[in-house]
């Protein structure tokens, strides 16, 4: 896949604290200096250039790529701010702003768009341009011409892919025939997240944080509500020959999986610690949790057909 350069426009000519989206704002006197800084990070040639038609983007595209035709796409414009356009944020009605701030992905600005609307039109544009033989940043797309692609657009267009659609605090329950897996996360505050695998004889509890192999086994002794003072046996889950619990707080930069993959490649061992099936089913569980949240209902997985269903599979 060829390189994609996502370029945001320079400083627009608008006052601080003003809500703006698709207003066609001019650039400021710092335009040339800002454009020069951007140019330092770009290669000498591009295969195609795409831009929002708003002048704060199109002028930058034409300035940076004078030898390359600029394709203008209205769908790449900033989010439509509707009745809030060019009004001070402090002057907007709280009864309109507060619900939007709590769920700006789904809730539309009065007379304008939601971020889901923005996502749909931008994605639709990427798909349409690709179908016409041009390359845009979409998974699996491989450009046919030489050189990278440049896209000049807005913060809202580029920021969508970094915004979370799901709440920062939630709990997902995954029910299996003989046990229940419970995952809780609380990024929104300082409370610990946890994973639990609850069976009929014991519960496995992960208390080491995301990615940590620190698990303990808690024996089942009946109903906690009936006797909250009952003593339950607890023990660490350890590897053979190791009496210590696993480490805690394993960061995303941990190289365990990658190191194992390289070791398997070098030795010819095709069995990695985490298999492709493990990764696939992990992704399925995440997708099911998100869809269940948005659809407001319980979902089922047909492992034979590898499909997510609205009702329990019949076989």
Steps between C-alpha positions, in 0.01 A plus 500: 500500500637842407564770759217736588578852623216654703548877515289734708443858389693791653360744755157632389403865532252469787491619857571284802206315649292509183320187380567451130472214258410551135528879500748583221756676715804672354856428614707733718822692433696204640388281206834506312708429811275210605495357147881509490516291817257247352699481177811393691330172590376412150670311215568676171219343295155349542286280280176677592376780723153523655355785700197646667365787284506745792771755425701438815566153354493556124738796516748293698471208258559725198793669673671177606440310175507753212592233243224256598128544426296528820178296516241677716253291700214675685464189717842575652375826651500552876202390708191711435437709813150608395342758728819523705708615204711809578351543848703518820508169683418681826182643345356167382196368694608252766192286433640445149872480575495270804322202334722538194818501708388176668438321168633707210544182296125443473333834580482755220578865549169690449471552124834324450673163530616242752842341481334185368364709210851631440644149506245368253554768236879491530507119476259510207730743320804280559313201355371691196840645410661160534237350271594756236858374503655745743668411830380612841571377854263206527603157634610262225532765228819494297571796271576435134710811431838603636546740788306567818155658537433831673172595667449853632199528729383594850551393860157340517560290191834370624409477870210260446731197492648598837168557678342223702146407405439297815487621862819506704326312781305184426464132579472217247362153584578205273305184588643159414329162558687434827626841618446877480776743400468850640716792384477843657694811407493842661726735305268782604620489861775355715321175592673178398381309195467123530432175320318209661427149377222369724438126515292276724789392724728804492562841348814614322574865572756712315622778727824594325354742248451475125726238341631373833531123563438552873192291576368352821249222561219560751305191608121509490338452842139591434310826479696805615179688589389219733828501691732793419750399770568153361867429438592401146828333414717705264819405317713644223503343156863418430695325229654157568812542711421864583355594839468873433196670345532656158612861450255791505442802276618358168509794259407501133870530415575156646681283244396156630272411209733641236803328653312171506398547135861565395619198701245278326605634160867429569440152643238391250247452781159596363329497839519847655392565857196690372359340186320663211178349635565661839537839337196448279272402789633786710398740222159333472435555872595868472279550193208324669534715813499822295206391283305385805550841658388693194206270419389468862453124492669168562693343212609143428794343319473198270850349518429250221389764251722772657210744504355743755126439540198674654374170646658183633621258228273201449771234474 
